[in-house]
Amino acid sequence: MNDLFFLFLILMSLTPALRQQILEARRAQIMRRLEQKRGSRVISLIHRQETVSLLGIGIHRYISIEDAEEVLRAIRLTDPACPIDMIVHTPGGLVLAAEQIAWALAQHPAKVTVFVPHYAMSGGTLLALAADEIVMDPFAVLGPVDPQIGQYAAASILAAVRRKGSGQVSDETLILADVAEKALGQVEHSVRQLLERKMPAAQAARVARLLTSGVWTHDHPLRVEDVRALGLPVLTDMPPEIYSLMALYPQPTRMRPSVEYVPLPYRSDRPAGKGQA
C-alpha cells in the first residue's frame, strides 16, 4: 500500500514537468512550420500569468533583462538576409530591456514583422514600433509608451508638481519629478528615432510626443484604426499558426473556468445580420 502511495506521489510530481515538455515540443513544431511557410526566423515573446509546481502559484511575467538576452541571442543566430517574425503578447516591462530588443530588431538588415495576436502594451508597443511591418488581429491593441516611475506615470508626477507648486511638495516628490522629466525625454527621444526610420521627421516627432507624454493613461488601448491613424504600417492578416501557438500558452488552471465554449469553428448556412431573425 505504501509503495503504491509513493508511486502515486512520484507520478504526481512528474506530471507537470512532462506536460510542460509536451507543450514546448508542440510550440516548437508550430513555430518551425511557420518559419518554413514564411521563410523566416520566428521569435516569440509571450507573457502570461503562469502556474508552477503543484501549488498553483501565479507568476506575473513581463519583459525582463533575461528576455532581452535571449532575443538578442536569437537575432545574432539569424543570417542578416533572413527575415525575422516576432510574436509579441505582453503587458510591457523594463524600459532598458524593451529598448535593447527594439534596437536589435530595427537594425536587422532583413525585413522584421511583429505579430500582435491580442495585446502588446508599453514595452511591447516599443517592439512593434521597431518593426518594418506590424500585423495585428483585428481586435488586438497596442498602448502608450509613457514611462512609469514606480507605481506612478512620469507625466502625472510632473503634473502634480505643477499644480501644487514646487514649494508645496516634499523633497522626495521633487526628486521623483526630476527623474520623471528625464525619463520622459529619454523615451520620447528613443521612440522618435525608431519612427524616423519609417516616416518624416516632423511626423515622427509628433507621434513620439503623443505616445510618450501621458496624453492617455498607460493602459489606454490603441486599436488597429488608431495605430493606422498614427501613420504606422498595420496589416490584419494574422497567420492561423499564431493562434494555434497562443493556445499552447494556457492561463492558470482554475476550479471553474471563467470562459467556456465548444472549441470548434461554427459556420452558418443562413447568414443573418444583427437584429435579424
ZAKETI-628636 format. One record per residue (C-alpha): residue number from 1; residue in one letter; x, y, z. Coordinates in steps of 0.001 Angstrom, whole numbers, plus 500000, padded with zeros to 6 digits. Layout:
NODE   k r     xx     yy     zz
NODE NUM A      X      Y      Z
...
***
This chain:
NODE   k r     xx     yy     zz
NODE   1 M 500000 500000 500000
NODE   2 N 502811 502373 500947
NODE   3 D 504622 501566 497690
NODE   4 L 501539 502466 495673
NODE   5 F 501160 505699 497612
NODE   6 F 504781 506735 496973
NODE   7 L 504451 505762 493308
NODE   8 F 501380 507984 493106
NODE   9 L 503325 510896 494650
NODE  10 I 506181 510408 492189
NODE  11 L 503797 510378 489226
NODE  12 M 502051 513493 490516
NODE  13 S 505367 515306 490887
NODE  14 L 506486 514349 487369
NODE  15 T 503214 515156 485616
NODE  16 P 503683 518976 485479
NODE  17 A 507196 518611 484036
NODE  18 L 506015 516078 481455
NODE  19 R 503058 518270 480491
NODE  20 Q 505412 521243 480098
NODE  21 Q 507758 519261 477843
NODE  22 I 504841 518230 475624
NODE  23 L 503677 521853 475372
NODE  24 E 507176 523044 474486
NODE  25 A 507527 520380 471789
NODE  26 R 504182 521365 470252
NODE  27 R 505138 525051 470340
NODE  28 A 508433 524328 468590
NODE  29 Q 506595 522296 465940
NODE  30 I 504193 525142 465148
NODE  31 M 506976 527738 465113
NODE  32 R 509029 525617 462730
NODE  33 R 506003 525188 460453
NODE  34 L 505510 528965 460391
NODE  35 E 509205 529501 459640
NODE  36 Q 509056 527143 456685
NODE  37 K 505878 528800 455413
NODE  38 R 507276 532346 455605
NODE  39 G 510993 531674 455119
NODE  40 S 511847 533485 458328
NODE  41 R 513197 533163 461850
NODE  42 V 510274 533129 464307
NODE  43 I 510846 534504 467817
NODE  44 S 508087 534525 470411
NODE  45 L 507827 536873 473383
NODE  46 I 504688 535727 475147
NODE  47 H 503901 536643 478739
NODE  48 R 501035 535110 480650
NODE  49 Q 500381 534563 484313
NODE  50 E 501624 531006 484568
NODE  51 T 501053 528320 487197
NODE  52 V 504023 526440 488610
NODE  53 S 504568 523364 490777
NODE  54 L 501586 521683 492435
NODE  55 L 500710 524743 494492
NODE  56 G 499102 526841 491763
NODE  57 I 501364 529821 492437
NODE  58 G 500800 532611 489905
NODE  59 I 503840 534260 488325
NODE  60 H 503318 537601 486601
NODE  61 R 505526 537838 483530
NODE  62 Y 506940 540930 481873
NODE  63 I 509793 541972 479569
NODE  64 S 512980 541395 481557
NODE  65 I 516719 541568 481022
NODE  66 E 516694 537775 480607
NODE  67 D 514177 538165 477781
NODE  68 A 516409 540747 476120
NODE  69 E 519417 538434 476354
NODE  70 E 517517 535562 474740
NODE  71 V 516026 537677 471936
NODE  72 L 519387 539275 471151
NODE  73 R 520951 535816 471058
NODE  74 A 518274 534638 468610
NODE  75 I 518873 537683 466398
NODE  76 R 522630 537073 466395
NODE  77 L 521984 533495 465269
NODE  78 T 519909 534777 462336
NODE  79 D 521505 535404 458957
NODE  80 P 521347 539120 458018
NODE  81 A 519403 538184 454858
NODE  82 C 516815 536142 456776
NODE  83 P 513573 537955 457781
NODE  84 I 512506 537921 461428
NODE  85 D 508912 537330 462545
NODE  86 M 508372 538202 466199
NODE  87 I 505198 537228 468040
NODE  88 V 504539 539626 470921
NODE  89 H 501985 539185 473691
NODE  90 T 502972 541208 476759
NODE  91 P 501819 543870 479221
NODE  92 G 505248 545541 478914
NODE  93 G 508218 545530 481235
NODE  94 L 511611 547132 481805
NODE  95 V 512388 550066 479517
NODE  96 L 516038 549033 479250
NODE  97 A 515170 545501 478117
NODE  98 A 512460 546661 475699
NODE  99 E 514768 549254 474115
NODE 100 Q 517570 546716 473692
NODE 101 I 515240 544363 471833
NODE 102 A 513700 547209 469800
NODE 103 W 517049 548487 468531
NODE 104 A 518262 544985 467727
NODE 105 L 515125 544451 465628
NODE 106 A 515402 547882 463993
NODE 107 Q 518982 547252 462895
NODE 108 H 518386 543784 461473
NODE 109 P 519062 544152 457710
NODE 110 A 516221 541912 456512
NODE 111 K 512508 542583 456968
NODE 112 V 511173 542460 460531
NODE 113 T 507491 541785 461204
NODE 114 V 505901 541975 464648
NODE 115 F 502693 539967 465130
NODE 116 V 500277 541036 467878
NODE 117 P 497548 538402 468333
NODE 118 H 495970 540021 471415
NODE 119 Y 497905 542868 473007
NODE 120 A 501375 544396 473169
NODE 121 M 501309 547214 475679
NODE 122 S 504022 549632 476815
NODE 123 G 507366 547965 476052
NODE 124 G 505563 545578 473718
NODE 125 T 504410 548571 471661
NODE 126 L 508022 549758 471533
NODE 127 L 508933 546466 469827
NODE 128 A 506122 546972 467307
NODE 129 L 507435 550458 466529
NODE 130 A 510805 548927 465658
NODE 131 A 509315 546588 463040
NODE 132 D 509129 547204 459315
NODE 133 E 505592 545837 459409
NODE 134 I 503025 545269 462160
NODE 135 V 500394 542543 461868
NODE 136 M 497573 542786 464413
NODE 137 D 494482 540733 464969
NODE 138 P 491513 542983 464036
NODE 139 F 490703 543277 467750
NODE 140 A 494263 543399 469118
NODE 141 V 495629 546553 470757
NODE 142 L 498864 548414 471353
NODE 143 G 499321 551069 474023
NODE 144 P 501142 554256 475023
NODE 145 V 504836 554018 475899
NODE 146 D 504983 556777 478523
NODE 147 P 507493 555836 481257
NODE 148 Q 506390 554837 484747
NODE 149 I 508291 555813 487902
NODE 150 G 507455 553193 490497
NODE 151 Q 503663 552970 490617
NODE 152 Y 503068 556382 489033
NODE 153 A 503151 557688 485481
NODE 154 A 506066 560070 484959
NODE 155 A 503761 562614 483309
NODE 156 S 501404 562519 486309
NODE 157 I 504247 563197 488765
NODE 158 L 505200 566320 486814
NODE 159 A 501545 567376 486588
NODE 160 A 501156 567085 490372
NODE 161 V 504205 569280 490999
NODE 162 R 502984 571890 488500
NODE 163 R 499565 572053 490149
NODE 164 K 500790 572332 493729
NODE 165 G 503967 574291 493051
NODE 166 S 507495 573114 493834
NODE 167 G 507366 574814 497236
NODE 168 Q 504334 572790 498309
NODE 169 V 505706 569284 497778
NODE 170 S 508285 567181 499598
NODE 171 D 511913 566812 498564
NODE 172 E 511188 563194 497655
NODE 173 T 508465 564296 495235
NODE 174 L 510823 566858 493689
NODE 175 I 513416 564127 493168
NODE 176 L 510773 561908 491556
NODE 177 A 509764 564818 489323
NODE 178 D 513369 565279 488207
NODE 179 V 513671 561576 487370
NODE 180 A 510285 561665 485627
NODE 181 E 511314 564604 483428
NODE 182 K 514486 562831 482364
NODE 183 A 512635 559554 481720
NODE 184 L 510057 561278 479514
NODE 185 G 512775 562951 477465
NODE 186 Q 514765 559759 477058
NODE 187 V 511845 557582 475976
NODE 188 E 510497 560230 473606
NODE 189 H 513956 560504 472007
NODE 190 S 514172 556723 471502
NODE 191 V 510654 556475 470065
NODE 192 R 511304 559392 467721
NODE 193 Q 514486 557755 466431
NODE 194 L 512646 554484 465790
NODE 195 L 509823 556260 463971
NODE 196 E 512113 558378 461805
NODE 197 R 513072 555168 460001
NODE 198 K 509559 554919 458535
NODE 199 M 508088 558458 458432
NODE 200 P 509163 562109 458023
NODE 201 A 510975 563673 460984
NODE 202 A 508185 566125 461808
NODE 203 Q 505570 563367 461852
NODE 204 A 507869 561117 463905
NODE 205 A 508311 563881 466484
NODE 206 R 504543 564424 466718
NODE 207 V 503732 560718 467105
NODE 208 A 506555 560201 469620
NODE 209 R 505242 563052 471764
NODE 210 L 501705 561661 471571
NODE 211 L 502797 558159 472641
NODE 212 T 505136 559193 475460
NODE 213 S 503830 562399 477041
NODE 214 G 500921 560985 479058
NODE 215 V 498094 562167 476796
NODE 216 W 496412 558831 477578
NODE 217 T 496517 556592 480623
NODE 218 H 499184 553904 480434
NODE 219 D 496642 551145 479787
NODE 220 H 494747 553023 477053
NODE 221 P 494110 550603 474142
NODE 222 L 495191 551707 470673
NODE 223 R 493168 549698 468168
NODE 224 V 494127 548929 464584
NODE 225 E 492465 552071 463240
NODE 226 D 494184 554192 465919
NODE 227 V 497602 552794 465033
NODE 228 R 496990 553374 461339
NODE 229 A 495935 556950 462079
NODE 230 L 499381 557484 463594
NODE 231 G 500879 556595 460224
NODE 232 L 502208 553143 461116
NODE 233 P 502048 550231 458642
NODE 234 V 499496 547765 460043
NODE 235 L 498028 544647 458448
NODE 236 T 495417 542276 459900
NODE 237 D 496099 539024 458016
NODE 238 M 497244 537023 461036
NODE 239 P 498595 533551 460132
NODE 240 P 496453 530795 461693
NODE 241 E 499603 529173 463121
NODE 242 I 499958 532072 465539
NODE 243 Y 496511 531492 467006
NODE 244 S 497393 527805 467379
NODE 245 L 500623 528783 469115
NODE 246 M 498834 531094 471554
NODE 247 A 496536 528232 472569
NODE 248 L 499648 526403 473819
NODE 249 Y 500326 529111 476407
NODE 250 P 497395 528358 478715
NODE 251 Q 496310 530555 481570
NODE 252 P 496424 529119 485109
NODE 253 T 494010 526250 485728
NODE 254 R 491074 527269 487913
NODE 255 M 488429 525239 489696
NODE 256 R 485795 526840 487439
NODE 257 P 486844 528385 484109
NODE 258 S 485790 531999 483502
NODE 259 V 485115 531424 479792
NODE 260 E 483572 528300 478306
NODE 261 Y 482569 527379 474733
NODE 262 V 482625 524446 472327
NODE 263 P 486132 524706 470775
NODE 264 L 485017 524127 467186
NODE 265 P 484599 526593 464298
NODE 266 Y 480943 527390 463685
NODE 267 R 479645 528326 460243
NODE 268 S 476113 529399 459418
NODE 269 D 474400 528267 456224
NODE 270 R 471910 531112 456620
NODE 271 P 473699 534432 457167
NODE 272 A 471816 536948 459246
NODE 273 G 472788 540462 460256
NODE 274 K 472379 541962 463697
NODE 275 G 468751 542480 464605
NODE 276 Q 467539 539963 462038
NODE 277 A 465721 536762 462882
***
